[in-house]
Amino acid sequence: MWVSTRWEIRILMTETGVSIVSELVSDFLAYSTAIYNRALPSVVDGLKVAQRRVLLGMRDLDLSSNGRYVKVSRLDGTVLSKYHPHGSSASTAITMGQESSMRYTLSAVHGNCGGSIQSGIATGQLISEDPPAAARYLEIKSTPFSESVYLDQVSPGIGKWSPNYDGTCLEPENIVPMLPALLLTGAQGIASGYACHHISYNMRDVINASCAWIKNKKITNSQFLAKFPNPPEPPQGGRIVKNEKISEVIRTGSGQITAYGEWELDDKLKWGKRSTRPALVITRLASGSSEKFLERVRDLADAEKLPGLLDAADHSSRDGIRIVLVTKTLDDRSNVLRVLLGTNTGLKHAHNVSCVAVGVNGKPVTIGAKQAIEAWYGERVKHLVSLYSQEIEKLDTRYKRCEAVLKILSDLDKFLKIVRTGKDKDIVVSKVSKTWKLTPELSKYVISIPISTLIATESDKVRLECEELENRISELRPLCSPGSELDEHICSQMASLRHLCGPARAVWMTEAIGTPEDVKKPAVASERDRILEEGKSLGLSTRAVNKWIKENMGTGKLKEKWEEYAEQTRMGTREGKRIRREQLGLIRSDAENKGLPKRGKFSWNSFIKTCESDRLDTIRDKMSKWLDNLPNAKSRKSELVSQASANGGNRGRKKTGSKQSVRAQGTKRRTSSRKQSTGNAQARGNR
């Protein structure tokens, strides 16, 4: 039985009632929570699940930044077999090493990484849409950044570890990095009901802001924002517009950041053999590749959106991007620049930032830079307290053993006598414990050490080691609890990473550039505008017409193709079919008046079969040729002319027409036949 309400639908069963809404909510939430952590980064380490498992695979294979390269396929096999059963992780490992995808790369890939520039002043730019090579051809290892920030911080037994997918090993739920890496990775992803678009900041600014917050938890927003003097650094770089939106993004984690590419103005570029023209030379894009940029420029030129553009050429290489646009005049160059900035060409790009991440409680949350630092700091403190406490326990055990050895060395003859005269190991352990007041564990350790340790020269080493252990323990003991000393230690660790910052990829732009609204529209409507207007009259949506224009742009026959498409669209309607029938009837009647036979192989029915689906103007042209090729066309025309003149000469006369003569002939025939029949009858009677 179905019971429907405004808000929910429930299935009522005889024994138990089950709500569809509750089932859908629970199942959808279970699926959503199981999948969103694949697309959203963690607020602790700024990594997605696949990226974290790739780093764990590097650690298992001991792929240090100074070590050897291994095949990406080998790393993929390790990750897939131990941690990641959802599919291949090769593409993730390669993407982590692409300069165009990540500002601070997490893997060093040796080989063809696609169309991205991996080194030099143009690092991060894309010159083509070529994909990277297959995993079997590429080699990989860790970078100094990933090794220092992530791999060196993985400590078994420290933090939360959970079984892998088949329970054969453990994997950490998070890698607690040395600094808030969520502000550096620039993660992007989309999941069931969730999406994120993070932007990476300058590493020096992140370190300074983190240290300032750690030292003063009550820092004001203005003081905190002052720690970000440099603009955000997208992977492809670009010039960032300095406005209040950047402050909003840093503070709330949501907003828009505008980036421009870089270009040069050349007033006298050599073009042709002898002439010079104004040119716009583009040396950096805000997003996309130079190959895609040139395609969009050509589309705009075909749509007559770039009047005055003479030539567009891409001279980009591994050394950087160089796209040359030649125009007729200086005004045309200004108009071209404004149009390119106002359309989706990649010369201007708006980063719609949405810093959604998986929080410490395991739920997605949108956070700003200060909240990200706070969340990372809490986990970092727990990690270091647990790490140093465990290290102190190990050092303390070692220190006590060294002290026991020193006690034995103080009366070595007595110790050797006990060991030599002892009949049982337990008796020796008991006597050593009583004599030097040691625990049974230390006594067992002492009697098991090599004899060489008891030499006088070795005893000096033991004393030195004991002093070093004591000093190390005294250094670590203040770091085993939260406090100012631990905060100073965290800040010093972050400061040690400044050498990994690298050169900046963006510069400030203090003023925005005009948009196409500032450009006067041409008096003559472009072909694209005309097609849009005609498509609207045909009942087509703007989206459908734009899609058709995009598919047919650049072929050089846009007008002819549109006329065919518009004719087919028009004939698909009821009114269009009626108009076509009327037009075809007019063409037929006109052709029959010019001598088209009504039957036979040269009739209308035979003709229309050859061009039934053509346009009306095409049918008219074909009919003209059809009439010219008719057999005896000249004689037919002369007969038609003479007949028309004859009909004109008989006008006004009485019609003694052919019908009367036919009637008279018929009467004579009937009379003669009657006479003949009568004569035959008389002859038969005489006989």
C-alpha positions in Angstrom: 0.0 0.0 0.0 1.4 3.4 -1.0 0.8 6.4 1.1 2.0 9.7 -0.4 2.5 12.9 1.5 4.1 16.2 0.4 7.5 15.5 1.9 7.9 11.8 1.8 6.7 8.5 0.4 6.5 5.5 2.7 5.9 1.8 2.1 3.7 0.3 4.8 4.1 -3.4 5.3 2.1 -5.7 7.5 4.9 -6.6 9.9 7.3 -3.6 9.8 7.1 -0.2 8.2 10.0 0.9 6.0 10.3 4.5 4.9 11.7 5.1 1.4 13.0 8.5 2.5 15.0 7.0 5.4 16.4 4.2 3.2 17.4 6.6 0.5 19.0 9.1 3.0 20.9 6.4 4.8 22.1 4.6 1.6 23.0 7.9 -0.1 24.8 9.2 2.9 26.7 5.9 3.2 27.7 6.1 -0.4 28.5 9.8 -0.2 30.7 9.4 2.9 32.4 6.5 1.3 33.4 8.3 -1.8 33.8 12.0 -1.0 37.2 11.5 0.7 38.5 10.3 -2.7 37.8 13.7 -4.2 38.2 16.0 -1.3 41.6 16.5 0.4 42.1 16.1 4.1 42.4 19.3 6.2 45.4 17.7 8.0 47.7 16.8 5.1 45.9 18.3 2.1 46.0 15.0 0.3 43.3 12.9 -1.3 43.3 9.1 -0.5 44.9 8.2 -3.8 47.7 10.7 -3.4 48.4 9.6 0.2 48.6 6.0 -1.0 51.0 6.9 -3.8 53.3 8.5 -1.2 53.1 5.4 1.0 54.1 3.3 -2.0 57.1 5.6 -2.6 58.1 5.1 1.1 57.7 1.3 0.8 60.0 1.3 -2.3 62.4 3.7 -0.6 62.2 6.3 -3.4 64.2 9.1 -1.9 64.8 12.3 -3.8 68.5 11.6 -4.0 67.9 7.9 -5.0 67.1 6.0 -8.1 64.1 6.3 -10.4 61.8 3.3 -10.9 59.1 2.6 -13.4 55.7 4.2 -12.7 54.2 0.8 -13.4 56.2 -0.7 -10.6 55.0 1.9 -8.2 51.4 1.4 -9.5 51.7 -2.3 -8.8 52.9 -1.7 -5.2 50.2 0.8 -4.4 47.5 -1.3 -6.1 48.4 -4.5 -4.3 48.8 -2.9 -0.8 46.6 0.1 -0.5 44.4 1.2 -3.4 41.9 -1.4 -4.7 39.8 1.2 -6.5 41.9 1.2 -9.7 45.2 2.2 -11.2 47.1 5.0 -9.5 49.6 5.6 -12.3 47.7 8.7 -13.6 47.6 10.1 -10.0 51.3 9.6 -9.6 52.1 11.3 -12.9 49.7 14.2 -12.2 51.5 14.7 -8.8 54.6 15.4 -10.9 53.2 17.7 -13.5 54.2 21.3 -12.9 51.0 22.4 -14.7 48.8 20.5 -12.2 50.6 21.2 -8.9 52.5 24.3 -7.7 54.7 22.2 -5.4 55.0 18.8 -7.1 55.0 15.6 -4.9 56.7 13.3 -7.4 59.6 13.7 -9.8 58.7 12.2 -13.2 61.4 11.4 -15.7 60.1 11.2 -19.3 57.3 12.7 -21.4 54.9 14.4 -19.1 52.7 15.7 -21.9 52.4 19.3 -23.1 53.5 20.9 -19.9 56.8 22.8 -19.4 58.6 21.2 -16.5 61.6 23.5 -16.0 62.8 27.0 -16.8 61.1 30.4 -16.4 58.0 29.1 -18.1 57.5 26.2 -15.7 53.9 25.2 -15.4 52.7 26.5 -18.8 51.0 24.2 -21.4 52.0 24.3 -25.0 49.8 21.5 -26.2 47.0 19.2 -25.2 49.1 16.1 -25.5 48.7 13.6 -22.7 51.7 12.1 -20.8 53.3 8.9 -22.0 52.2 5.5 -20.7 53.2 4.4 -17.2 55.5 1.7 -18.6 57.6 4.4 -20.3 57.9 6.9 -17.4 60.1 6.7 -14.3 59.4 8.3 -10.9 60.8 9.1 -7.5 60.0 11.5 -4.6 60.9 15.2 -4.6 62.7 17.1 -1.8 59.4 18.7 -0.9 57.4 15.4 -0.6 60.3 13.7 1.2 60.7 16.4 3.8 57.1 17.4 4.3 55.5 14.0 4.1 57.6 10.8 3.8 59.9 11.6 6.7 56.9 12.3 9.0 55.4 8.7 8.6 56.1 6.9 11.8 54.6 3.4 12.4 52.6 3.4 15.6 52.2 7.2 15.7 48.8 8.5 14.9 45.7 6.7 13.6 46.4 3.6 11.6 43.8 1.3 10.1 43.9 -2.0 8.2 44.1 -1.9 4.4 41.4 -3.3 2.2 42.3 -6.9 2.8 43.7 -6.6 6.3 47.3 -7.7 5.4 48.9 -4.4 6.6 48.1 -1.1 8.2 48.0 2.4 6.6 47.8 5.8 8.3 44.5 7.7 8.0 46.5 10.9 7.7 50.1 11.9 7.3 50.8 14.9 9.6 53.1 17.1 7.5 55.6 19.6 8.8 53.5 22.6 7.7 49.8 23.1 6.7 50.1 21.6 3.3 46.4 22.1 2.4 47.4 25.7 1.6 50.0 24.4 -0.9 48.6 21.5 -2.8 45.9 23.3 -4.7 43.6 20.3 -4.7 40.6 20.1 -7.1 37.9 17.4 -7.1 34.2 16.6 -7.3 32.3 13.9 -5.5 28.7 12.9 -4.8 27.2 16.2 -3.5 30.6 17.8 -2.9 33.2 19.7 -4.9 36.4 21.6 -4.1 38.8 24.0 -5.8 41.7 25.0 -3.6 44.4 27.4 -4.6 48.0 27.2 -3.6 49.7 30.1 -1.8 53.3 31.2 -1.6 55.2 28.8 0.7 57.0 31.6 2.5 53.8 33.3 3.2 52.2 30.1 4.6 55.2 29.6 6.9 55.2 33.2 8.1 51.4 33.1 8.7 51.5 29.8 10.5 54.3 30.9 12.8 52.5 34.2 13.5 49.3 32.3 14.4 51.1 29.7 16.6 52.9 32.5 18.6 49.7 34.5 18.9 46.5 32.5 18.8 44.4 35.7 19.1 45.9 37.4 16.1 43.5 39.7 14.3 42.3 39.2 10.7 44.2 42.3 9.5 47.4 41.1 11.1 47.0 37.6 9.7 46.3 38.9 6.2 49.4 41.1 6.4 51.4 37.8 6.4 50.3 37.2 2.8 52.1 40.0 0.8 52.5 37.8 -2.2 49.6 36.7 -4.4 48.3 33.1 -4.6 50.3 31.0 -7.0 48.2 28.8 -9.4 50.2 26.1 -11.1 50.2 27.8 -14.4 51.0 31.2 -12.8 49.8 34.4 -14.3 49.3 38.0 -13.0 46.8 38.1 -10.1 44.5 41.1 -9.8 45.0 42.7 -6.4 41.6 43.4 -4.8 39.5 42.6 -1.8 38.5 39.3 -3.2 41.9 37.8 -2.4 41.4 38.8 1.3 38.0 37.2 1.2 39.4 34.0 -0.1 42.1 33.9 2.5 39.7 34.6 5.3 36.7 32.5 4.3 38.0 29.9 1.8 35.5 30.9 -0.8 35.5 33.5 -3.5 37.0 34.4 -6.9 40.6 35.3 -7.9 41.2 36.7 -11.3 44.5 36.0 -13.1 45.8 37.5 -16.4 48.5 36.2 -18.7 51.4 38.2 -19.9 51.8 39.9 -23.2 54.0 42.4 -25.1 53.0 45.2 -27.5 55.1 45.5 -30.7 54.2 48.5 -32.9 56.4 47.5 -35.8 56.6 43.8 -36.2 58.0 42.7 -39.5 55.2 41.0 -41.4 55.7 39.9 -45.0 58.7 40.9 -47.1 58.7 44.7 -46.6 55.8 45.8 -44.4 55.5 46.1 -40.6 52.3 45.8 -38.6 51.2 46.3 -34.9 51.3 43.0 -33.1 50.2 41.5 -29.8 52.8 39.0 -28.5 51.5 36.7 -25.8 54.2 35.2 -23.5 52.1 33.6 -20.8 48.5 32.3 -20.4 46.4 32.3 -17.3 45.0 28.8 -18.0 44.9 26.3 -20.8 47.4 25.6 -23.6 48.7 27.7 -26.4 47.3 25.2 -28.9 43.8 25.5 -27.4 44.2 29.3 -27.3 45.0 29.5 -31.0 41.9 27.4 -31.8 39.7 29.7 -29.9 41.3 32.8 -31.6 40.5 31.2 -35.0 36.9 30.5 -33.9 36.5 34.1 -32.9 38.0 35.3 -36.3 35.6 33.0 -38.2 32.7 34.5 -36.2 33.9 38.0 -37.2 34.6 38.9 -33.5 38.1 40.0 -34.2 38.0 42.7 -36.9 41.4 43.9 -38.0 43.2 40.6 -37.2 45.5 39.7 -40.1 47.4 36.7 -38.8 47.7 34.4 -35.7 50.7 32.1 -35.2 51.9 30.0 -32.4 55.7 29.9 -31.9 55.7 28.2 -28.5 58.3 25.7 -27.5 59.8 24.1 -24.4 61.4 27.4 -23.7 58.1 29.2 -23.2 54.9 30.4 -24.9 55.0 32.9 -27.8 51.8 33.6 -29.7 51.9 36.4 -32.3 48.7 38.2 -33.3 49.2 40.7 -36.2 46.6 43.4 -36.7 46.0 46.2 -39.2 46.1 49.2 -36.9 46.8 50.0 -33.2 43.1 50.4 -32.5 42.5 47.0 -33.9 45.1 45.6 -31.6 43.5 47.2 -28.6 40.1 45.8 -29.6 41.6 42.3 -30.2 43.1 42.4 -26.7 39.9 43.4 -25.0 37.9 40.7 -26.9 40.4 38.0 -25.9 40.2 39.1 -22.3 36.5 39.1 -22.3 36.1 35.6 -23.8 37.1 32.2 -22.6 40.5 32.0 -24.4 42.8 31.5 -21.4 44.4 34.9 -21.4 42.2 35.8 -18.5 40.9 33.2 -16.0 38.8 33.4 -12.9 39.6 30.9 -10.2 36.4 30.1 -8.4 37.9 29.0 -5.1 36.0 26.7 -2.8 38.1 25.3 0.0 36.1 22.3 0.9 38.1 19.6 2.8 37.5 16.6 5.1 37.7 17.9 8.6 39.3 16.4 11.7 35.9 14.9 12.6 35.7 13.2 9.1 33.0 15.6 7.7 33.4 18.0 4.8 33.8 21.6 5.8 34.7 24.9 4.1 37.5 26.6 5.8 39.8 29.6 5.4 43.5 29.8 5.8 43.5 30.5 9.5 41.1 27.6 10.2 43.3 25.3 8.1 46.4 26.3 10.1 44.5 25.7 13.4 43.3 22.2 12.3 46.7 21.2 11.2 48.4 22.6 14.3 46.2 20.5 16.6 47.1 17.3 14.8 50.8 18.3 14.6 51.0 18.8 18.3 49.4 15.4 19.0 51.8 13.8 16.5 54.9 15.4 18.0 53.9 14.7 21.6 53.3 11.0 20.8 56.5 10.8 18.7 58.8 12.4 21.3 57.2 10.5 24.2 57.8 7.2 22.4 61.3 8.3 21.6 62.0 9.2 25.2 60.9 5.8 26.3 63.4 4.2 23.9 66.1 6.5 25.0 65.4 6.0 28.6 65.6 2.2 28.2 68.9 2.6 26.5 70.2 5.0 29.2 69.3 2.6 32.0 71.2 -0.1 30.2 74.2 2.1 29.9 74.0 2.9 33.6 73.8 -0.8 34.4 76.9 -1.5 32.4 78.8 1.3 34.2 77.8 -0.2 37.5 79.2 -3.6 36.5 82.4 -2.0 35.3 82.9 -0.4 38.7 83.5 -3.9 40.2 84.2 -6.1 37.2 86.0 -8.8 39.2 83.0 -9.4 41.4 80.7 -9.6 38.4 82.9 -12.1 36.6 83.1 -14.3 39.7 79.3 -14.4 40.0 79.0 -15.3 36.4 81.8 -17.9 36.6 80.5 -19.6 39.8 76.8 -19.5 39.0 75.2 -22.9 38.3 72.1 -21.5 36.7 71.1 -18.4 34.7 68.3 -17.5 37.0 70.7 -17.7 40.0 73.2 -15.4 38.3 70.4 -12.9 37.4 69.2 -12.9 41.0 72.7 -12.4 42.4 73.4 -9.5 40.0 70.1 -7.9 40.8 70.7 -8.0 44.5 74.4 -6.9 44.3 74.0 -3.8 42.1 70.2 -3.2 42.7 69.2 -3.8 39.1 65.9 -5.0 37.7 65.7 -8.5 36.4 65.5 -7.1 32.8 68.6 -5.1 33.2 70.4 -8.0 34.8 69.5 -10.3 31.9 70.8 -7.6 29.5 74.1 -7.2 31.4 75.0 -10.9 31.5 74.1 -11.2 27.8 76.4 -8.4 26.5 79.6 -9.3 24.7 82.8 -9.5 26.7 84.4 -6.9 24.5 82.1 -4.3 25.9 83.7 -4.7 29.3 87.1 -3.7 28.0 88.5 -0.5 29.5 88.5 1.4 26.1 84.8 0.3 25.5 83.8 1.6 28.9 84.7 5.1 27.9 82.4 4.8 24.9 79.6 3.6 27.2 80.1 6.7 29.5 80.1 9.0 26.5 76.9 7.4 25.1 75.3 7.7 28.5 76.0 11.4 28.6 74.6 11.9 25.1 71.4 10.0 25.9 70.9 12.0 29.0 71.3 15.3 27.1 68.9 14.1 24.4 66.3 13.1 26.9 66.6 16.5 28.7 66.0 18.2 25.3 63.0 16.1 24.4 61.2 16.1 27.7 59.8 19.7 27.4 58.5 18.7 23.9 56.4 15.9 25.3 53.6 18.3 26.3 51.9 21.3 24.5 53.5 24.6 25.4 55.7 27.4 24.2 58.8 25.2 23.8 56.9 22.9 21.5 55.5 25.8 19.5 59.0 27.2 19.0 60.1 23.8 17.9 57.3 23.6 15.3 58.1 27.0 14.0 61.8 26.1 13.7 60.9 23.0 11.7 58.8 25.0 9.3 61.6 27.6 8.9 64.0 24.8 7.9 61.8 24.3 4.8 62.3 27.8 3.3 64.9 26.5 0.8 62.1 24.4 -0.8 60.0 27.5 -1.7 61.4 28.0 -5.2 60.8 31.1 -7.4 57.3 32.7 -7.5 55.1 32.1 -10.5 52.9 35.1 -10.3 53.2 38.9 -9.9 50.9 41.6 -8.8 48.7 43.5 -11.2 47.3 46.6 -9.5 44.7 47.5 -12.1 42.2 45.4 -14.0 41.9 45.6 -17.8 38.9 46.7 -19.7 36.3 44.2 -20.9 34.6 43.8 -24.3 31.8 46.1 -23.1 34.2 49.0 -23.6 34.6 48.1 -27.3 32.1 49.6 -29.8 30.1 46.9 -31.6 30.6 47.0 -35.4 27.8 48.6 -37.4 27.3 45.5 -39.5 26.1 42.4 -37.7 28.5 39.5 -37.8 27.7 36.2 -39.4 27.3 34.6 -36.0 24.8 37.3 -34.9 22.8 36.8 -38.1 22.7 33.0 -37.6 21.6 33.5 -34.0 18.7 35.8 -35.1 17.7 33.4 -37.9 17.8 30.4 -35.6 15.6 32.3 -33.1 13.0 32.8 -35.9 13.1 29.1 -36.6 12.3 28.3 -33.0 15.8 27.1 -32.1 17.3 27.8 -28.7 20.5 29.9 -28.4 22.3 27.0 -26.9 21.5 24.7 -29.8 22.6 27.4 -32.3 25.8 28.0 -30.5 26.5 24.3 -30.4 25.9 24.1 -34.2 28.2 27.1 -34.8 31.0 25.5 -32.6 30.8 22.3 -34.5 30.9 23.9 -38.0 33.2 26.9 -37.2 36.5 27.0 -39.1 35.3 25.0 -42.2 35.1 28.0 -44.4 31.6 27.2 -45.6 29.6 28.4 -42.5 27.0 30.3 -44.5 26.3 27.5 -47.0 26.0 24.9 -44.2 23.7 27.1 -42.2 21.4 27.6 -45.1 21.1 23.8 -45.6 20.6 23.3 -41.9 18.0 26.1 -41.7 16.1 24.6 -44.7 16.0 21.2 -43.1 14.9 22.6 -39.8 12.2 24.7 -41.5 10.9 21.8 -43.5 10.6 19.8 -40.4 7.7 21.9 -39.2 4.1 21.7 -40.3 4.1 25.3 -41.7 7.4 24.7 -43.5 6.0 21.6 -45.2 2.9 23.5 -46.3 5.0 26.3 -47.8 7.3 23.8 -49.5 4.3 22.1 -51.1 3.0 25.4 -52.4 6.4 26.4 -53.8 6.9 23.0 -55.5 3.4 23.4 -57.1 4.4 26.8 -58.5 7.6 25.4 -59.9 5.8 22.5 -61.5 3.1 24.6 -63.1 5.7 27.0 -64.5 7.7 24.1 -65.9 4.7 22.5 -67.6 3.9 25.8 -69.2 7.4 25.8 -70.6 6.9 22.3 -72.2 7.5 19.8 -69.4 5.5 16.6 -70.3 2.9 15.4 -67.9 3.8 11.8 -68.3 6.8 9.8 -69.2 10.4 9.7 -68.2 10.8 13.5 -68.6 7.7 14.3 -66.5 7.6 16.1 -63.1 7.4 12.8 -61.1 10.6 11.5 -62.7 12.3 14.9 -62.1 11.4 15.3 -58.4 12.7 11.9 -57.5 16.3 13.1 -58.2 16.1 16.2 -55.9 13.3 15.5 -53.5 15.2 16.7 -50.4 17.1 19.6 -52.0 16.5 23.3 -51.3 13.9 25.2 -53.4 16.5 27.3 -55.2 18.5 24.2 -56.0 15.3 22.6 -57.4 14.6 25.6 -59.6 18.1 25.5 -61.1 17.9 21.8 -61.8 14.5 22.3 -63.4 15.9 24.9 -65.8 18.7 22.5 -66.8 16.1 19.7 -67.1 14.0 21.7 -69.5 17.0 22.6 -71.6 17.9 18.9 -72.0 14.5 17.7 -73.0 14.4 16.0 -76.5 13.2 18.2 -79.4 13.0 21.1 -77.0 13.3 23.6 -79.9 10.5 22.1 -81.9 8.2 21.9 -78.9 8.8 25.5 -78.2 8.0 26.5 -81.9 4.8 24.4 -81.8 3.8 26.1 -78.5 4.4 29.5 -80.1 2.4 28.7 -83.2 -0.5 27.2 -81.2 -0.6 30.2 -79.0 -0.7 32.5 -82.1 -3.5 30.4 -83.7 -5.6 30.5 -80.6 -5.1 34.2 -80.5 -6.3 34.6 -84.3 -9.6 32.6 -83.8 -10.7 34.8 -81.0 -14.2 36.5 -81.6 -15.4 33.9 -84.2 -18.4 31.6 -83.9 -17.4 28.2 -82.6 -18.3 25.7 -85.4 -16.1 23.5 -83.4 -15.0 20.0 -83.9 -17.7 18.7 -81.7 -20.5 19.6 -84.3 -18.6 18.0 -87.2 -18.1 14.9 -85.1 -21.9 14.7 -84.4 -22.7 15.0 -88.2 -20.3 12.3 -89.1 -21.8 10.0 -86.5 -25.4 10.6 -87.8 -24.3 9.7 -91.4 -22.8 6.5 -90.2 -25.9 5.5 -88.3 -28.1 6.2 -91.3 -26.1 4.2 -93.7 -25.9 1.3 -91.3 -29.7 1.2 -91.0 -30.2 1.2 -94.8 -27.8 -1.7 -95.1 -29.6 -3.8 -92.5 -33.0 -3.2 -94.1 -31.7 -4.3 -97.5 -30.3 -7.5 -96.0 -33.6 -8.4 -94.4 -35.6 -8.0 -97.7 -33.2 -10.3 -99.5 -33.6 -13.0 -96.9 -37.4 -12.7 -97.2 -37.3 -13.2 -101.0 -35.4 -16.3 -100.6 
